[in-house]
Amino acid sequence: MSFRHDFLFSLLDLIYPEHCQMCGAAYGTAPWFSRGPRLYGLRPWDSPHLCRDCFTTLQESFPATRVLDIGTGREVPVLAAQWTNPQLVDMVGAWKYKGVRGLVWPLSRLLTQALAGAQLSAQNLLWIPLPLHRRRRRERGFNQAHMLAAQLADVLGGRVDDGMVVRRRTTLQQAKLTSTQDRMANMQDVFALGKAFTGHEYGKSTRIIVVDDLVTSGATAGALVRFLSSRGIQVEAVVCLGLAKADSSGFSSGSSSGSSNG
């Protein structure tokens, strides 16, 4: 069995050799980022596809924070690994759209490091990933927010609930919409409570954290937070890998903080 396993991986390495997604270095020619835990959505052959030097470069950007205005006098903090930048966008794009699924390991490390300073207690912590419509999840093979949430729970504690909320309909990809108005309209009436949700899964002491990959205008995350709030479910924070400084339609004015050197 071990021989077959080694043979399969050797064959895969010949057909699909691992290279660093940033600098193109071949595996074995530089110190490499290590594999992490097996997560739902990862395949046996998935690899980090990132060398240690490039991961260090990614770490050079500082954590970012803004405040999401969801109306009704409530504001929810958005905590990100860093301000959105071209390197991070390329990495997330390769992860989501090009099948480089193992990038979840280094990308999630950026976020867990950023959240370490937030002193999140694992007690009563519930991670809610942004849901994908079942059609898009079937096409992609995984929900990147669920994968990220599972890694956060593994490192920081708490548990993941992937069934509390579902998407009622398909939407256009937010990244392809240029105006804030179009993004907000795209998210109208898109969420619903999952069929298995009864309300007994959490109590008043449950601390609910919404997980997304990139937050730009805040339209998607804001729509989910407002939906949950309308059902009496209060979200403590939204966490993500990248947070945009520019498009501020869903954010409170003057809510940007933190710094970045890249």
N, C-alpha and C positions, 0 to 999 in steps of 0.2 A: 504493500500500500504506500509506504514511504517512497519507494522507487518510482511508482506511477505519479505520485504527487510532485516529486522533484522533476521528473521528465516533462510533465505538463507545464510547469512553470518555466523550465528551460526553453520549451517550444514557444511558449507565449512571449518570452523575452526576445527570441529570435524574430518572431512575427511583429511584435509590438514592443520594441525596446523602450525602457523608461528613460526619459530625459527631463531635465529641470524645465518647468514651464516658463521660467523667467529668463534664464541665461542659456538654455539649450545644452547644458553639460550632460554627458551620458552618466548613467548610474555606475558607480564604482570608480569614477575619476575624481570625485570630490566627496567630502563629508556630507552625509545625506540625512534629511529629516526622517525620523523613524515612523513606522506604522503605529496606529493607535488601536483602540478597541474595534471589534467588528460591529458595525451599525447596520440597521435595516436600510437597504438600498445599496449597500456596498457589495461588490462581487469578490470572489476569492482572489482574483488576480489584480484588484485595484491596489495602486501604490501611491505614495505621497507626491511624486513628480515635482519635488522641490529640494534643492540642495540647501545646506545649512547657511551658507553665505547669503543666499537670496532671501531666506527666511529672516536673517538678521536685518537685511535691508528693509523688508516689510515692517519690521518691528520699530523702525526709526520714526514712524508717525505716531503721534500721541493720541490717547482716547479723546472722543468728542461727545458733547452733550448738548441737547436742545430740549425745548419744552413744547410738547404737542398740545395745541388748543383743541379740545374736543367739544367745546360749547358747554352750555348749562353751568358755566362758571368753573369747570374742571379743567385742569391741566395735568398731563402725564409726561414724565421725563422720558426721553429717548437716549439710551446709553449705547454708544458705538465703540468698536475697537479703534476706529480712526475716521477722520474725515475722508470722504470718497475721493479717490485719486486714480489716475489712469492704470497704475500697476494693479491696484485692488480690483478695479472693474474688469481688467483682462483675466485676472485669476478667477473671479466669480463667474465670468462668462465661460471660461474653459470648464469649470466645475459643472455649471448648469446645462450648457448647450453643446459641449463638445465631448461629453462622456468621461472627463478626467475626474472621476468621483472621489478618488483618494485625496484630492486637495482639501476635502473637509477636515482632515487632520491638522494641517498647518493653519488653515483659516480659522478653525474653531479655537486653536491655541491663542491666536491674536485676541479673540473675544474673551476667553476665560482669563487671560492675563489682565485685560482691561477691567473686567468685572471684579477682580480680586480686591481692588481698592474700594469697591462699593459695599463690601462687607455684607454680602447677601447670606442670610442664615438659611440653611437647608431645611429648617423646620417649616412644615406647611407650605413649601414652595412648589408651585405648579407651573410648568412651562407649557405654553400654548403656541404651537407653531402656526404661522399663517397657512391656512389650508389651500391646497390646489384643487381645482375641479378634477373629478375622477378621470375625465378624458385626457387632460394635460398630464396628470400624474401617470397615466398608462403610457402615454407617448414618451415621456421623459424617463420613466422607470423608477422615479423616486421623487419625494418632495424635499427640496434642499433645506427648507426651514425645519422640517421634522428631523432630518439628519443632524442639523446643527443643534436643535433642542436636545436630542438624545445625547450628544457629546457634552453639552452643558450640564445635563443632569448627572452624567457619569463623573464629571470632574467636580462640580460644585454642589451636587446633591439635589434632592427633590425628585419629582417624577414628571413625566411627559403625558399630556392628554391630547391625543391626536384625533379624538372623536367628538369633543365638545362642540366644535363648529365645523360646518361644511360649506362649500360653495354651491349655491343653488343653480348657477348658470356659468357658462364659460364667459371669459372676458378677453378683450384684446390685451396684449402684453403692455404693461405700463411703461416699460422702457422705450416702446415704439411711439408713445404719445408725447408730443412736445409741449402741449399747453396744460396748465394746471386744471383748467376747466374740463378738458377732455378726460384727464385722469380721474377727477372727482366723479364725473358723469359715468365713467366706465365702472365705478365701484358702487353705484346706486343699487340698493336692495340685493346685494350679491350674497350675503351670508345668511345662514339659518342654523339653528341648533341641531346637533346630530340626533338621530333617532334613539340612540342609546342613552342620551343625556336625561337625567331625572332631577338634577339639582342636589342630589344627596352625595355627589362625588366630592363636594367641597363644603367647608363651613365658613363662617364669618372670619375665622382666623387664617384662612388660606390666602397666601400671597401669590397673585397671578401675574406672570410675566409673559408677554407676547414676544415671540421670536420671529425675526425677518432676516433676509440677507442684506439688502440695500434699501435704505430709506431716502427718498429724494424729496418729493413734495409733501409726503406724509399722508397722501390720499388713501393708500391701501391700509396702512397701519391704523390711521385715524378712523376709517370706516369700520374696521373690526373692533376697535376699542369702543366706539360709539354704539355699535350693535350690542356688545356685551353689556355695556352700561345700561342700555334700554331694557335689558333682561335682568337687571339687578345684580350683575356680575361686575365688580369693580376691578380694573386692571391697575396694578401698582406701577409698572414700567414697561416700556418696549425696549428690547435689546436687538442689536443688529451688527453686522460687520462694518458697513460703511454708512456714513451719514453726510448728506449733501449740505453745503453751506448756502448755496444760492437760492433755489426755489423754496420760498418760505411761506407759501400760502396757508399751509396747515399748522404753522408754528406761531407761537407768541412772538411778538416783536421784541427784539433785544434778547432773545433766548439762547443765542449761540454763546458757547464758552469753550475753553480749552484752547490748545494751540497745536500747530503742526509744522514740522520742518521739512515736509515733503509733499 
